[in-house]
Amino acid sequence: MLKRFRNSLLLFLQLTILVYLFLLVFLYFYQRNLMYHPDENNYFDDKLSVYIEKVKIPTQDGLNLLGWFHEKEIKKNKTILFFHGNAGSLENRIHKLNHFRDMSVNFLIIAWRGFSGNEGKPSETGLYEDGESAIKWLIKKGVDEKNIIIYGESLGTGIATHLSQNRNFAGVILETPFTSMIDAAKKFYPYIPVGFLLKDKFENKDKIKNVRSPILIMHGEKDQIVPFEMGKKIFEMANEPKYSYFTKYDNHMMEYDENLVKALNSFLINLN
């Protein structure tokens, strides 16, 4: 009887280990499908109330990325370069872009490779290339680097932080930033060695100290995807001058209400 129990227990442990190993292999090869969601649609029927020109942003590896460009006055106004998060299309950001209409800014928002009909597959290095290509496009358009404001949303904060290191940008805006993708993944996969398996790490906490531009960090305490403590940590680690817009009730997708828009406007005014 005892021998049968031991054999059953051994079989159970062997099966558990095999299932766990299979799960690790699955996560390793499928992880980017879990991280990037180009077909997800969180918003419906938002209509653009600001004029945009659809443009193509060439990358060094031969892609042409879709971008929306709004120009007021290139030389007079600063230009926001908007890096969106890990899900959805450019249309999903219309409710944010419409608020830029009443601000004294130009803006360019780009869709990542694999998003909004773009060719290619997203990866950390690929998204860095996409972001750098957008910066080069703006400079070629006549925008000085010192007049570019880098805006990162969620996953986009990883690209924004990386590309803002040791640069002379006018400012940096991070909306719901994370400390690193490893830290964020551990919240959802606490029993998985994500530090070993993860390909795209986006180590914001190691890079934020190299960002010298004025910075605004926005985060809601009710964020259920990126814990508020991560945004607070990034703010604490950021160099001066730094500003925060922290709210008690916003979830991961922050409410673009009067208070948030006021915080954005105040930051932009301070840059001038």
N, C-alpha and C positions, 0 to 999 in steps of 0.2 A: 504493500500500500504506500509506504513511504517512498520506495523507489519510483513508483508510478507518478507520485506527486512531484518528485524531483525532475523526472523526465519531462513532465508537462510544464513545469516552471522553466526549465532550460529551453524548451521549444518556444514558449511564450517570449522569453527574453531574446532568443534568436530572431524571431519574427519581428519583435519590436525594434531591434537594431536594424534589421533589413528595411523596415518601413521608414525608419528615421533616415537612414542613408539614402533611400530612394527620394525622400522629401528634400534632402540637401542637394542632391543632383538635380532634381526638378527645379528648385529655387535658383540654383546657380545658372542654369541655361535659360530659364524663363523669366528671370528677375526684371529685365527691362520691359517686358509686357506688363508686369505688375507696377512698375514705376511710372511709365509714360502712357497716357490715355488720350491720344489725339482725337478719338471719336466721341468722347464724353461731352455731353451738352447740358450745362447747368442753367442756361438762360434762354428765354424764348421771346421772340417778337420785339426785342429792343431795336429801335430805329436810330440810325446815326443822325445827330442834329448838328454835326460839325463836318465841314467839307474835308474829304481825304482824297489823296491821289494814290492809286494802287501802283506800287513800284516793285522792282525785282532787285534783290541784293545778291550779287555774285559772291561765292565763297572760293577759297583757294583750292578746295577739292572738287570744284566743278559744278556745284549746285547753284540754283537761282531761287532764292527764298522770297516768298511773298511778304510784302510790307505795306503798311498804310502810313502815308506821310501827310501831315497837315502843316502847311507853311503860312505863318503870318508875316514876319519879317526876319529873315535869316540873320542879318547883322545886328539888328536891334534887340531881338528877344532870344532868350536861352531856349535850348531844345531838349525836350525829354526823350530819352531813348528807353522804351518800355520793353522789359523782358517778362513775358507771361509765365504762368506756372506749368504744371505737368499734365494738365488736362484741358481739352476743349480747343476751340478755334478762336480766331481773332474776334469773331462776332460775339463771343462770350464776354468780351471786355468793353463792349459798346457803352454799357452803363457807366463805366469809369471814364472812357475817352470823352464822352459828351460834356463832362465837367471841365475838361481842358479848354473848351470853347471860350469860356469866360475868364481864362487866365492868360496872362501875357507870355505865352510860350508857343513854340512850334512843337510838334511831336512826331516821332517815328516809332511804330510798334511793328515788330517782326514776328513771323510765325517760325517756330523751330523746324528743322529738318524732320520730315515725317508727319508734320502737322499742317492743317489747312491746305491739303493738296500738294505740299512740297514733297519732292523726292528725298530719298535717304532715310536712315534710321537714327533715332536720337541716342546719344551717349554723352558722357561728361565731356570728353575731348571734342566731340562734334558740336556740342552746344557752345563751348568756349569759342570755337571757330566761327560759329554763326554770329555770336555777339560781337566778336572782334571785326567781322566783316561789316556789320551794321555801323560800327564806329568809323571804319574806313570810308564807308559810303557817305556818311554825314560830312566827314572832313573833305571828301572830294566835292561834296555839294556846296562847300564854302563855310561850314560850321567849324569854328575853332574848338579844340578839345576843351579849353577852359570855359566854354559856353554850353557844354553838354552836361545834362543831369541824368544820371543812370538810375532807372527805376526798376527794381526787381520785385516780383510778386511770387511768394511761396518758393517753388523750385527755382524761379528766376532770380531769387536772392543769391543763390549759389553762383550763378553766372555773373551777376552784378558785383558781388564781393570779389570774386576772382579777378575780373577785368579792371576793377577800380584800384587795385593795389599799385602803389607808387605811380599814380597818374595824377594829372592836374585837372580833374573834372570840376565843374562848378559845384556839384553836389551829388549826393547819393541818397536814394530813398529805398528802404527795405520794408516791404509789407509782409508780415508774418514770417520772419526769417527763422531758420533752424540753426543749431550749432554745427551739426554735421549730419549727413544722411545716415551715417552709422547710428548716431544717437537717436534719430527719428525712427529708424527701422526697428531698433530694439524695443520700442514701445509696442509695436505690432507683432514682433517675433522674438519674445523674450528668451525662448529656449533654443534659438538658432544662433550659431556663431557668425553673425552678420559682418563683424569686422574682418573675418577671414573670407567670406563668400562675396561680399558686395563689390561690384565692379566700379560703380559710380558713387564716389564718396562725398564729394562737395564739402570739403572741410572748412566751413565758414569761420569756425572758432580759431583756426590757425592762421587765417588770412586777414581778419578784420583789423588787426593791429597795423597792417600795412596800408590801410585806407586813410589818407590824409585829408580828403575832401570833407566839407561839412556834411553831416549825415542826419537823416530823419528815420527813426525806426518806429513802425506802427504794428500793434499787436493787440488782440483781444484776449481777456482772461478765460473766456469760455471756449477757446480753440480746442477742438477735439482731435485734430490731426497733428498739428505742431504745437506742443505744449507751450503755454505762455512763458514759462520759465526760460525757455530757449531764447525767445525774443528779448527778454529782460537781461539774460546773460550776455547776448551780443551787444546790447546797449551798454552794459557795464564795461565791456572790453573795448568798446569803440573809443577812438580818439576824439578830443574836443576839436572844433565845436560840434556838439551833438545835441539832438532834440528828440523827444519821444512823444508819441501819441498812443497811450495805453487806455483801453476801455474795459469796463467790467463785464459787458454783456455780449461783445462781438465774438462770433465763432470764427472759423478759419477764413471764410469769405467775409471780409469786413464790410460793414454797412457803409456805403458811400453817401453818408448823410451830411447835413449842414456842418456838424462839428468836425468831421474828417476833412471835408473840403476846406474849412477854415484853417485847419492845421497845415494842410498842404499849401494854401495861399500864403500863410504866415512864413513858412519855410522858404518859399520862393522869393518873397519880398526880402527876407534876410540875406539871401544870396546876392541881391542887388545892392 
